[in-house]
Amino acid sequence: MVNISALDLNLLLVLHTVLVERSAAAAARRLHVTPSAVSNSLAKLRAQLGDPLVVRSGRGLVPTPRALELGPHLRAAIRELERVVAGAERFDPATTTRSFALALSDAHQICDLPRVARAFARAMPRACLRVVSVDHFEAVGGLAGGEVDAAVAPATAPQPGQHAHHLYEETGVMLVRRGHPALGEPVTREVWASLRLVDIHLALGRGGIGNRAARAWMAGERLSFEVAAVVPSFLAAAVVAANTDHVCGLPRRVAEALAPVLPLVPLAVPGPPMTFPIDLVWHERTHLDAGARAFRELVIAALASPRPASKRGPRRRA
């Protein structure tokens, strides 16, 4: 028995080339080595396999029965290796059966996932789109964990080894239930301070990028607040606000999507509305992969606002 772990697999490539060319000199030219290097490789392989493999006949080399037996298997194995190595550059969206994982908050699942799913089904009909929650995304180590291909998230400071592409600008809106007492009077900072807020912690019980941005915005507008409840999703925050006198903050598109099913109305707060950019973010490990690149381009085309995206384009976070 030959111990495959002790076998230099480059020797098998040399034997394959010799069997094709039937000449050590021709094999050397094809492999860009010297004829003596080919001869030395054959000598090592003979010793390991216990067979002459090829013998000289006139000006050429004639394979032994053992070499003839190995020939078709070597040819098939080398073709398969060439196919695998070159496969990344020959990525075909129409035939790929790969699975692509996209991290989305429940807000993005409500507003963005339908467009991504439609585009994915058209462009990659045999592939699998896997959507993961922010909780799962954090639990597996984020983009560096190796499980998630990309994430849609509020823009943040550059992170080492990450890339980002601007998708669109989102606007925040504060909502209360229909008939809320605060709707009958101007919402001054004093009135706002008397209200209680539903806080949203998407990431393993912690506030994420959007939560920190919202708190910074309220601090900048001098809007003090008291937390009445902490929930793990935007939808849960909307349900709580619809059934109490608490206030919740949602992306405007989510509020519009939920308007037909929940009795919530916007509350005009002091100061300008909160706006924040939304990016598609991915890791350096998938940046050059043809399949991951095609997936990102699909998501960007489905979600990006033409004006901001055309100006900012992709950028590297390094």
TAJO-V838936 format. One line per field, one symbol per residue. ss: DSSP state (a for helix, b for strand, c for the rest). psi: psi as a letter, one per 30 degrees, with the letter a starting at -180 (. if undefined). burial: # if it has 24 or more other ideal C-beta (glycine too) atoms within 12 Angstrom, else .. A space follows every 50 residues. Layout:
ss: ???
psi: ???
burial: ???
This chain:
ss: cccaaaccaaaaaaaaaaaaaccaaaaaaaacccaaaaaaaaaaaaaaac cccbbbbccbbbbcaaaaaaaaaaaaaaaaaaaaaaaaaaccccccccbb bbbccaaaaaacaaaaaaaaaaaccccbbbbbcaaaaaaccaaaaccccb bbbbcccccccbbbbbbbbbbbbbbbbcccaaaaccccaaaaaacbbbbb ccbccbccaaaaaaaaaaaacccccbbbbbbccaaaaaaaaaccccbbbb baaaaaaacccccbbbccccccccbbbbbbbbbaaacccaaaaaaaaaaa aaaccaaaaaaacbbbbc
psi: kkjeffkjffeeeeeeeeeefhkeeeeeeefhlleeeeeeeeeeeeeefh kfeklkjbfakkkleeeeeeeeeeeeeeeeeeeeefeefgkjeffkglkk kkkklfeeeeeeeeeeeeeeeeeifflkkjkkleeeeeeggaeffffkel kklkklkkkkglllkkelkkkkkkkllkgkeffglkileeeefflkkjkj jfjhglkaeeeeeeeeeeeeghjllkkflklgleeeeeeeefgaglkkkl keeeeeefeffkiklkkjlklllkkkkklkkllefgefkeeeeeeeeeee eefkkeeeefeeallkj.
burial: ..........##########.###..#...#......##.##..#...#. ..##......#.##..#..##..#...#............#.#..#.#.# #############.###.##..##..#.######.###...##...#### #####...#..################..#.#....#...##..###### ###...#####.###.##....#.#.#.#.############.####### #####.##...#.####.#...##.########..##...########## .###....#....#....
